[in-house]
Amino acid sequence: MEFTEQNVSALYDSVNLINELQAIESPTEEQTETIERNTKHLEVMMGKEDFVALLTEAQITEINQLITE
């Protein structure tokens, strides 16, 4: 599979959603599950070298921080 900037943009939908939900003081169970699902998606995508090659160092750092939180 060939990755493009569209894939990066789509991944950032997950990044933004995780950030938004993590800002909630008392997330619901559904919100917590959404965070977990999207974090798993980040983990999968960060395991694809061709995808990671499209990211900047700042993006890699930001995504890795979300994965390890």
PDB file of N, CA, C and O in Angstrom, chain B, residues numbered from 101:
ATOM      1  N   MET B 101       0.841  -1.182   0.000  1.00  0.00           N
ATOM      2  CA  MET B 101       0.000   0.000   0.000  1.00  0.00           C
ATOM      3  C   MET B 101       0.881   1.238   0.000  1.00  0.00           C
ATOM      4  O   MET B 101       1.865   1.313   0.736  1.00  0.00           O
ATOM      5  N   GLU B 102       0.526   2.188  -0.814  1.00  0.00           N
ATOM      6  CA  GLU B 102       1.257   3.447  -0.867  1.00  0.00           C
ATOM      7  C   GLU B 102       0.551   4.471   0.018  1.00  0.00           C
ATOM      8  O   GLU B 102      -0.652   4.702  -0.106  1.00  0.00           O
ATOM      9  N   PHE B 103       1.322   5.074   0.905  1.00  0.00           N
ATOM     10  CA  PHE B 103       0.765   6.070   1.806  1.00  0.00           C
ATOM     11  C   PHE B 103       0.966   7.463   1.231  1.00  0.00           C
ATOM     12  O   PHE B 103       1.954   7.732   0.548  1.00  0.00           O
ATOM     13  N   THR B 104       0.007   8.350   1.520  1.00  0.00           N
ATOM     14  CA  THR B 104       0.046   9.721   1.019  1.00  0.00           C
ATOM     15  C   THR B 104      -0.239  10.698   2.148  1.00  0.00           C
ATOM     16  O   THR B 104      -0.503  10.301   3.283  1.00  0.00           O
ATOM     17  N   GLU B 105      -0.182  11.967   1.819  1.00  0.00           N
ATOM     18  CA  GLU B 105      -0.516  13.001   2.798  1.00  0.00           C
ATOM     19  C   GLU B 105      -1.960  12.858   3.272  1.00  0.00           C
ATOM     20  O   GLU B 105      -2.286  13.280   4.381  1.00  0.00           O
ATOM     21  N   GLN B 106      -2.826  12.274   2.453  1.00  0.00           N
ATOM     22  CA  GLN B 106      -4.207  12.016   2.881  1.00  0.00           C
ATOM     23  C   GLN B 106      -4.223  11.060   4.063  1.00  0.00           C
ATOM     24  O   GLN B 106      -5.035  11.210   4.975  1.00  0.00           O
ATOM     25  N   ASN B 107      -3.329  10.077   4.049  1.00  0.00           N
ATOM     26  CA  ASN B 107      -3.245   9.144   5.163  1.00  0.00           C
ATOM     27  C   ASN B 107      -2.788   9.863   6.435  1.00  0.00           C
ATOM     28  O   ASN B 107      -3.280   9.586   7.529  1.00  0.00           O
ATOM     29  N   VAL B 108      -1.843  10.786   6.274  1.00  0.00           N
ATOM     30  CA  VAL B 108      -1.366  11.565   7.421  1.00  0.00           C
ATOM     31  C   VAL B 108      -2.509  12.415   7.962  1.00  0.00           C
ATOM     32  O   VAL B 108      -2.719  12.482   9.173  1.00  0.00           O
ATOM     33  N   SER B 109      -3.237  13.053   7.076  1.00  0.00           N
ATOM     34  CA  SER B 109      -4.379  13.880   7.478  1.00  0.00           C
ATOM     35  C   SER B 109      -5.420  13.037   8.215  1.00  0.00           C
ATOM     36  O   SER B 109      -5.962  13.463   9.235  1.00  0.00           O
ATOM     37  N   ALA B 110      -5.693  11.859   7.702  1.00  0.00           N
ATOM     38  CA  ALA B 110      -6.662  10.966   8.347  1.00  0.00           C
ATOM     39  C   ALA B 110      -6.172  10.535   9.720  1.00  0.00           C
ATOM     40  O   ALA B 110      -6.962  10.441  10.659  1.00  0.00           O
ATOM     41  N   LEU B 111      -4.880  10.273   9.845  1.00  0.00           N
ATOM     42  CA  LEU B 111      -4.330   9.885  11.146  1.00  0.00           C
ATOM     43  C   LEU B 111      -4.496  11.028  12.142  1.00  0.00           C
ATOM     44  O   LEU B 111      -4.759  10.808  13.324  1.00  0.00           O
ATOM     45  N   TYR B 112      -4.340  12.243  11.646  1.00  0.00           N
ATOM     46  CA  TYR B 112      -4.481  13.391  12.541  1.00  0.00           C
ATOM     47  C   TYR B 112      -5.918  13.601  12.998  1.00  0.00           C
ATOM     48  O   TYR B 112      -6.145  14.305  13.982  1.00  0.00           O
ATOM     49  N   ASP B 113      -6.892  13.014  12.318  1.00  0.00           N
ATOM     50  CA  ASP B 113      -8.255  12.998  12.849  1.00  0.00           C
ATOM     51  C   ASP B 113      -8.253  12.235  14.172  1.00  0.00           C
ATOM     52  O   ASP B 113      -8.899  12.649  15.135  1.00  0.00           O
ATOM     53  N   SER B 114      -7.529  11.126  14.213  1.00  0.00           N
ATOM     54  CA  SER B 114      -7.412  10.346  15.448  1.00  0.00           C
ATOM     55  C   SER B 114      -6.636  11.112  16.511  1.00  0.00           C
ATOM     56  O   SER B 114      -7.028  11.125  17.677  1.00  0.00           O
ATOM     57  N   VAL B 115      -5.539  11.749  16.115  1.00  0.00           N
ATOM     58  CA  VAL B 115      -4.732  12.526  17.065  1.00  0.00           C
ATOM     59  C   VAL B 115      -5.597  13.616  17.701  1.00  0.00           C
ATOM     60  O   VAL B 115      -5.606  13.779  18.922  1.00  0.00           O
ATOM     61  N   ASN B 116      -6.316  14.352  16.872  1.00  0.00           N
ATOM     62  CA  ASN B 116      -7.152  15.445  17.380  1.00  0.00           C
ATOM     63  C   ASN B 116      -8.271  14.946  18.281  1.00  0.00           C
ATOM     64  O   ASN B 116      -8.580  15.566  19.298  1.00  0.00           O
ATOM     65  N   LEU B 117      -8.874  13.831  17.908  1.00  0.00           N
ATOM     66  CA  LEU B 117      -9.940  13.256  18.721  1.00  0.00           C
ATOM     67  C   LEU B 117      -9.398  12.807  20.075  1.00  0.00           C
ATOM     68  O   LEU B 117     -10.020  13.064  21.105  1.00  0.00           O
ATOM     69  N   ILE B 118      -8.254  12.144  20.083  1.00  0.00           N
ATOM     70  CA  ILE B 118      -7.644  11.711  21.339  1.00  0.00           C
ATOM     71  C   ILE B 118      -7.365  12.924  22.224  1.00  0.00           C
ATOM     72  O   ILE B 118      -7.696  12.921  23.410  1.00  0.00           O
ATOM     73  N   ASN B 119      -6.759  13.952  21.652  1.00  0.00           N
ATOM     74  CA  ASN B 119      -6.459  15.160  22.430  1.00  0.00           C
ATOM     75  C   ASN B 119      -7.723  15.785  23.006  1.00  0.00           C
ATOM     76  O   ASN B 119      -7.747  16.202  24.164  1.00  0.00           O
ATOM     77  N   GLU B 120      -8.762  15.846  22.197  1.00  0.00           N
ATOM     78  CA  GLU B 120     -10.029  16.428  22.641  1.00  0.00           C
ATOM     79  C   GLU B 120     -10.629  15.623  23.801  1.00  0.00           C
ATOM     80  O   GLU B 120     -11.070  16.191  24.800  1.00  0.00           O
ATOM     81  N   LEU B 121     -10.638  14.315  23.656  1.00  0.00           N
ATOM     82  CA  LEU B 121     -11.241  13.475  24.685  1.00  0.00           C
ATOM     83  C   LEU B 121     -10.390  13.412  25.953  1.00  0.00           C
ATOM     84  O   LEU B 121     -10.931  13.313  27.054  1.00  0.00           O
ATOM     85  N   GLN B 122      -9.073  13.468  25.808  1.00  0.00           N
ATOM     86  CA  GLN B 122      -8.211  13.447  26.983  1.00  0.00           C
ATOM     87  C   GLN B 122      -8.344  14.722  27.809  1.00  0.00           C
ATOM     88  O   GLN B 122      -8.006  14.733  28.992  1.00  0.00           O
ATOM     89  N   ALA B 123      -8.833  15.788  27.197  1.00  0.00           N
ATOM     90  CA  ALA B 123      -9.027  17.054  27.910  1.00  0.00           C
ATOM     91  C   ALA B 123     -10.263  17.032  28.807  1.00  0.00           C
ATOM     92  O   ALA B 123     -10.440  17.912  29.650  1.00  0.00           O
ATOM     93  N   ILE B 124     -11.113  16.026  28.622  1.00  0.00           N
ATOM     94  CA  ILE B 124     -12.328  15.912  29.432  1.00  0.00           C
ATOM     95  C   ILE B 124     -11.940  15.377  30.810  1.00  0.00           C
ATOM     96  O   ILE B 124     -11.251  14.364  30.927  1.00  0.00           O
ATOM     97  N   GLU B 125     -12.391  16.068  31.838  1.00  0.00           N
ATOM     98  CA  GLU B 125     -12.004  15.716  33.201  1.00  0.00           C
ATOM     99  C   GLU B 125     -12.493  14.323  33.608  1.00  0.00           C
ATOM    100  O   GLU B 125     -11.745  13.547  34.203  1.00  0.00           O
ATOM    101  N   SER B 126     -13.734  14.014  33.288  1.00  0.00           N
ATOM    102  CA  SER B 126     -14.299  12.707  33.641  1.00  0.00           C
ATOM    103  C   SER B 126     -14.934  12.086  32.397  1.00  0.00           C
ATOM    104  O   SER B 126     -16.148  12.163  32.212  1.00  0.00           O
ATOM    105  N   PRO B 127     -14.112  11.471  31.548  1.00  0.00           N
ATOM    106  CA  PRO B 127     -14.681  10.896  30.321  1.00  0.00           C
ATOM    107  C   PRO B 127     -15.599   9.707  30.617  1.00  0.00           C
ATOM    108  O   PRO B 127     -15.416   8.978  31.591  1.00  0.00           O
ATOM    109  N   THR B 128     -16.583   9.541  29.744  1.00  0.00           N
ATOM    110  CA  THR B 128     -17.490   8.400  29.866  1.00  0.00           C
ATOM    111  C   THR B 128     -16.757   7.130  29.435  1.00  0.00           C
ATOM    112  O   THR B 128     -15.650   7.198  28.899  1.00  0.00           O
ATOM    113  N   GLU B 129     -17.360   6.006  29.664  1.00  0.00           N
ATOM    114  CA  GLU B 129     -16.778   4.738  29.224  1.00  0.00           C
ATOM    115  C   GLU B 129     -16.630   4.722  27.705  1.00  0.00           C
ATOM    116  O   GLU B 129     -15.624   4.250  27.176  1.00  0.00           O
ATOM    117  N   GLU B 130     -17.624   5.234  27.021  1.00  0.00           N
ATOM    118  CA  GLU B 130     -17.571   5.280  25.552  1.00  0.00           C
ATOM    119  C   GLU B 130     -16.412   6.166  25.077  1.00  0.00           C
ATOM    120  O   GLU B 130     -15.715   5.816  24.124  1.00  0.00           O
ATOM    121  N   GLN B 131     -16.209   7.289  25.726  1.00  0.00           N
ATOM    122  CA  GLN B 131     -15.112   8.180  25.358  1.00  0.00           C
ATOM    123  C   GLN B 131     -13.761   7.517  25.625  1.00  0.00           C
ATOM    124  O   GLN B 131     -12.832   7.647  24.827  1.00  0.00           O
ATOM    125  N   THR B 132     -13.656   6.810  26.743  1.00  0.00           N
ATOM    126  CA  THR B 132     -12.422   6.095  27.073  1.00  0.00           C
ATOM    127  C   THR B 132     -12.141   5.015  26.035  1.00  0.00           C
ATOM    128  O   THR B 132     -10.997   4.839  25.616  1.00  0.00           O
ATOM    129  N   GLU B 133     -13.177   4.292  25.618  1.00  0.00           N
ATOM    130  CA  GLU B 133     -13.019   3.260  24.589  1.00  0.00           C
ATOM    131  C   GLU B 133     -12.608   3.881  23.251  1.00  0.00           C
ATOM    132  O   GLU B 133     -11.818   3.298  22.509  1.00  0.00           O
ATOM    133  N   THR B 134     -13.140   5.049  22.949  1.00  0.00           N
ATOM    134  CA  THR B 134     -12.770   5.748  21.721  1.00  0.00           C
ATOM    135  C   THR B 134     -11.297   6.132  21.750  1.00  0.00           C
ATOM    136  O   THR B 134     -10.598   5.996  20.745  1.00  0.00           O
ATOM    137  N   ILE B 135     -10.827   6.607  22.884  1.00  0.00           N
ATOM    138  CA  ILE B 135      -9.406   6.923  23.043  1.00  0.00           C
ATOM    139  C   ILE B 135      -8.569   5.669  22.805  1.00  0.00           C
ATOM    140  O   ILE B 135      -7.579   5.706  22.073  1.00  0.00           O
ATOM    141  N   GLU B 136      -8.966   4.568  23.419  1.00  0.00           N
ATOM    142  CA  GLU B 136      -8.218   3.314  23.276  1.00  0.00           C
ATOM    143  C   GLU B 136      -8.182   2.836  21.832  1.00  0.00           C
ATOM    144  O   GLU B 136      -7.129   2.424  21.344  1.00  0.00           O
ATOM    145  N   ARG B 137      -9.317   2.884  21.141  1.00  0.00           N
ATOM    146  CA  ARG B 137      -9.379   2.460  19.733  1.00  0.00           C
ATOM    147  C   ARG B 137      -8.484   3.327  18.856  1.00  0.00           C
ATOM    148  O   ARG B 137      -7.745   2.821  18.011  1.00  0.00           O
ATOM    149  N   ASN B 138      -8.557   4.615  19.062  1.00  0.00           N
ATOM    150  CA  ASN B 138      -7.766   5.520  18.236  1.00  0.00           C
ATOM    151  C   ASN B 138      -6.284   5.421  18.557  1.00  0.00           C
ATOM    152  O   ASN B 138      -5.450   5.565  17.664  1.00  0.00           O
ATOM    153  N   THR B 139      -5.946   5.179  19.809  1.00  0.00           N
ATOM    154  CA  THR B 139      -4.547   4.977  20.183  1.00  0.00           C
ATOM    155  C   THR B 139      -4.015   3.710  19.517  1.00  0.00           C
ATOM    156  O   THR B 139      -2.881   3.691  19.038  1.00  0.00           O
ATOM    157  N   LYS B 140      -4.814   2.666  19.485  1.00  0.00           N
ATOM    158  CA  LYS B 140      -4.413   1.425  18.821  1.00  0.00           C
ATOM    159  C   LYS B 140      -4.174   1.683  17.333  1.00  0.00           C
ATOM    160  O   LYS B 140      -3.233   1.145  16.749  1.00  0.00           O
ATOM    161  N   HIS B 141      -5.023   2.501  16.727  1.00  0.00           N
ATOM    162  CA  HIS B 141      -4.848   2.869  15.313  1.00  0.00           C
ATOM    163  C   HIS B 141      -3.507   3.579  15.122  1.00  0.00           C
ATOM    164  O   HIS B 141      -2.789   3.301  14.161  1.00  0.00           O
ATOM    165  N   LEU B 142      -3.170   4.493  16.032  1.00  0.00           N
ATOM    166  CA  LEU B 142      -1.882   5.178  15.944  1.00  0.00           C
ATOM    167  C   LEU B 142      -0.740   4.177  16.024  1.00  0.00           C
ATOM    168  O   LEU B 142       0.224   4.265  15.264  1.00  0.00           O
ATOM    169  N   GLU B 143      -0.850   3.224  16.946  1.00  0.00           N
ATOM    170  CA  GLU B 143       0.204   2.206  17.110  1.00  0.00           C
ATOM    171  C   GLU B 143       0.396   1.408  15.825  1.00  0.00           C
ATOM    172  O   GLU B 143       1.526   1.165  15.403  1.00  0.00           O
ATOM    173  N   VAL B 144      -0.704   1.003  15.209  1.00  0.00           N
ATOM    174  CA  VAL B 144      -0.637   0.220  13.973  1.00  0.00           C
ATOM    175  C   VAL B 144       0.041   1.028  12.874  1.00  0.00           C
ATOM    176  O   VAL B 144       0.933   0.527  12.189  1.00  0.00           O
ATOM    177  N   MET B 145      -0.381   2.269  12.707  1.00  0.00           N
ATOM    178  CA  MET B 145       0.172   3.096  11.641  1.00  0.00           C
ATOM    179  C   MET B 145       1.642   3.429  11.878  1.00  0.00           C
ATOM    180  O   MET B 145       2.414   3.525  10.924  1.00  0.00           O
ATOM    181  N   MET B 146       2.035   3.606  13.138  1.00  0.00           N
ATOM    182  CA  MET B 146       3.430   3.915  13.436  1.00  0.00           C
ATOM    183  C   MET B 146       4.329   2.692  13.226  1.00  0.00           C
ATOM    184  O   MET B 146       5.554   2.816  13.214  1.00  0.00           O
ATOM    185  N   GLY B 147       3.734   1.537  13.065  1.00  0.00           N
ATOM    186  CA  GLY B 147       4.479   0.328  12.760  1.00  0.00           C
ATOM    187  C   GLY B 147       4.747   0.155  11.267  1.00  0.00           C
ATOM    188  O   GLY B 147       5.406  -0.802  10.860  1.00  0.00           O
ATOM    189  N   LYS B 148       4.243   1.068  10.458  1.00  0.00           N
ATOM    190  CA  LYS B 148       4.398   0.991   9.003  1.00  0.00           C
ATOM    191  C   LYS B 148       5.466   2.000   8.575  1.00  0.00           C
ATOM    192  O   LYS B 148       5.224   3.207   8.561  1.00  0.00           O
ATOM    193  N   GLU B 149       6.636   1.495   8.232  1.00  0.00           N
ATOM    194  CA  GLU B 149       7.775   2.354   7.905  1.00  0.00           C
ATOM    195  C   GLU B 149       7.476   3.342   6.788  1.00  0.00           C
ATOM    196  O   GLU B 149       7.898   4.497   6.852  1.00  0.00           O
ATOM    197  N   ASP B 150       6.753   2.902   5.768  1.00  0.00           N
ATOM    198  CA  ASP B 150       6.438   3.785   4.640  1.00  0.00           C
ATOM    199  C   ASP B 150       5.566   4.957   5.083  1.00  0.00           C
ATOM    200  O   ASP B 150       5.669   6.060   4.548  1.00  0.00           O
ATOM    201  N   PHE B 151       4.712   4.704   6.062  1.00  0.00           N
ATOM    202  CA  PHE B 151       3.864   5.775   6.585  1.00  0.00           C
ATOM    203  C   PHE B 151       4.689   6.735   7.435  1.00  0.00           C
ATOM    204  O   PHE B 151       4.606   7.952   7.264  1.00  0.00           O
ATOM    205  N   VAL B 152       5.471   6.195   8.336  1.00  0.00           N
ATOM    206  CA  VAL B 152       6.285   7.025   9.227  1.00  0.00           C
ATOM    207  C   VAL B 152       7.233   7.917   8.433  1.00  0.00           C
ATOM    208  O   VAL B 152       7.552   9.024   8.865  1.00  0.00           O
ATOM    209  N   ALA B 153       7.682   7.444   7.282  1.00  0.00           N
ATOM    210  CA  ALA B 153       8.588   8.225   6.444  1.00  0.00           C
ATOM    211  C   ALA B 153       7.948   9.530   5.962  1.00  0.00           C
ATOM    212  O   ALA B 153       8.661  10.465   5.599  1.00  0.00           O
ATOM    213  N   LEU B 154       6.617   9.604   5.955  1.00  0.00           N
ATOM    214  CA  LEU B 154       5.919  10.817   5.536  1.00  0.00           C
ATOM    215  C   LEU B 154       5.812  11.856   6.647  1.00  0.00           C
ATOM    216  O   LEU B 154       5.500  13.018   6.385  1.00  0.00           O
ATOM    217  N   LEU B 155       6.069  11.445   7.876  1.00  0.00           N
ATOM    218  CA  LEU B 155       5.884  12.321   9.028  1.00  0.00           C
ATOM    219  C   LEU B 155       7.120  13.157   9.321  1.00  0.00           C
ATOM    220  O   LEU B 155       8.246  12.760   9.022  1.00  0.00           O
ATOM    221  N   THR B 156       6.885  14.320   9.910  1.00  0.00           N
ATOM    222  CA  THR B 156       7.998  15.130  10.391  1.00  0.00           C
ATOM    223  C   THR B 156       8.432  14.584  11.749  1.00  0.00           C
ATOM    224  O   THR B 156       7.713  13.802  12.371  1.00  0.00           O
ATOM    225  N   GLU B 157       9.599  14.997  12.196  1.00  0.00           N
ATOM    226  CA  GLU B 157      10.063  14.579  13.529  1.00  0.00           C
ATOM    227  C   GLU B 157       9.086  15.041  14.606  1.00  0.00           C
ATOM    228  O   GLU B 157       8.824  14.312  15.563  1.00  0.00           O
ATOM    229  N   ALA B 158       8.546  16.250  14.451  1.00  0.00           N
ATOM    230  CA  ALA B 158       7.589  16.777  15.428  1.00  0.00           C
ATOM    231  C   ALA B 158       6.315  15.919  15.462  1.00  0.00           C
ATOM    232  O   ALA B 158       5.770  15.656  16.534  1.00  0.00           O
ATOM    233  N   GLN B 159       5.848  15.488  14.295  1.00  0.00           N
ATOM    234  CA  GLN B 159       4.656  14.635  14.244  1.00  0.00           C
ATOM    235  C   GLN B 159       4.936  13.289  14.891  1.00  0.00           C
ATOM    236  O   GLN B 159       4.103  12.770  15.634  1.00  0.00           O
ATOM    237  N   ILE B 160       6.089  12.730  14.617  1.00  0.00           N
ATOM    238  CA  ILE B 160       6.456  11.438  15.214  1.00  0.00           C
ATOM    239  C   ILE B 160       6.482  11.550  16.730  1.00  0.00           C
ATOM    240  O   ILE B 160       5.959  10.686  17.433  1.00  0.00           O
ATOM    241  N   THR B 161       7.093  12.617  17.230  1.00  0.00           N
ATOM    242  CA  THR B 161       7.164  12.824  18.673  1.00  0.00           C
ATOM    243  C   THR B 161       5.776  12.965  19.272  1.00  0.00           C
ATOM    244  O   THR B 161       5.473  12.348  20.294  1.00  0.00           O
ATOM    245  N   GLU B 162       4.927  13.777  18.643  1.00  0.00           N
ATOM    246  CA  GLU B 162       3.574  13.989  19.152  1.00  0.00           C
ATOM    247  C   GLU B 162       2.776  12.688  19.191  1.00  0.00           C
ATOM    248  O   GLU B 162       2.107  12.396  20.182  1.00  0.00           O
ATOM    249  N   ILE B 163       2.847  11.925  18.135  1.00  0.00           N
ATOM    250  CA  ILE B 163       2.092  10.671  18.057  1.00  0.00           C
ATOM    251  C   ILE B 163       2.636   9.672  19.068  1.00  0.00           C
ATOM    252  O   ILE B 163       1.857   9.006  19.751  1.00  0.00           O
ATOM    253  N   ASN B 164       3.937   9.556  19.177  1.00  0.00           N
ATOM    254  CA  ASN B 164       4.514   8.625  20.148  1.00  0.00           C
ATOM    255  C   ASN B 164       4.150   9.004  21.574  1.00  0.00           C
ATOM    256  O   ASN B 164       3.964   8.122  22.413  1.00  0.00           O
ATOM    257  N   GLN B 165       4.044  10.294  21.868  1.00  0.00           N
ATOM    258  CA  GLN B 165       3.638  10.725  23.204  1.00  0.00           C
ATOM    259  C   GLN B 165       2.201  10.299  23.495  1.00  0.00           C
ATOM    260  O   GLN B 165       1.888   9.889  24.613  1.00  0.00           O
ATOM    261  N   LEU B 166       1.342  10.392  22.509  1.00  0.00           N
ATOM    262  CA  LEU B 166      -0.049   9.959  22.704  1.00  0.00           C
ATOM    263  C   LEU B 166      -0.124   8.452  22.948  1.00  0.00           C
ATOM    264  O   LEU B 166      -0.918   7.982  23.763  1.00  0.00           O
ATOM    265  N   ILE B 167       0.698   7.720  22.245  1.00  0.00           N
ATOM    266  CA  ILE B 167       0.690   6.263  22.397  1.00  0.00           C
ATOM    267  C   ILE B 167       1.145   5.850  23.789  1.00  0.00           C
ATOM    268  O   ILE B 167       0.629   4.885  24.353  1.00  0.00           O
ATOM    269  N   THR B 168       2.106   6.575  24.341  1.00  0.00           N
ATOM    270  CA  THR B 168       2.674   6.157  25.631  1.00  0.00           C
ATOM    271  C   THR B 168       1.939   6.752  26.840  1.00  0.00           C
ATOM    272  O   THR B 168       2.258   6.411  27.979  1.00  0.00           O
ATOM    273  N   GLU B 169       0.963   7.632  26.609  1.00  0.00           N
ATOM    274  CA  GLU B 169       0.227   8.216  27.737  1.00  0.00           C
ATOM    275  C   GLU B 169      -0.706   7.205  28.351  1.00  0.00           C
ATOM    276  O   GLU B 169      -1.408   7.518  29.313  1.00  0.00           O
TER     277      GLU B 169
END
